[in-house]
Amino acid sequence: MNIQIFGTKKCFDTKKAERWFKERGIRYQMIDMKEKGMSAGEFNSVRQSVGGIGNMINEGSKDKDTLTLMKYLSDSDREEKLFENQHIIRTPIVRNGKKATVGFCPEVWSEWE
């Protein structure tokens, strides 16, 4: 397995995901989205794997202006805006090759083992 966890240091679900993989002895790579973020290829791979950007948006984000704007944009513009503003993506994003999950999903991760 080639696990990547995209998240932030202050996100409790990201910490829970790290703990879940650590307890099972599964190696992973942690990427802090505040420091680095996702590349365009990673973003597109995750978007396709989780069924679109609607499943990636964190509706509870503090950036209410961007969330409101996202509702009125066309699909292609929404993708571009979400890529530019990755701080409104729900975390953690856990990737295993072409597979990905958004949020804390241990039931899916256990199928990857």
Buried (B, 14 or more C-beta within 10 A) or exposed (E): EEBBBBBBEEBEBBBEBBEBBEEEEBEBEBBBBEEEBBEEEBBEBBBEBBEEBEBBBBEEBEEEEBBEBBEEEEEEEBBEBBBEBBBBBBBBBBBBEEBBBBBBBBEBBEEEE
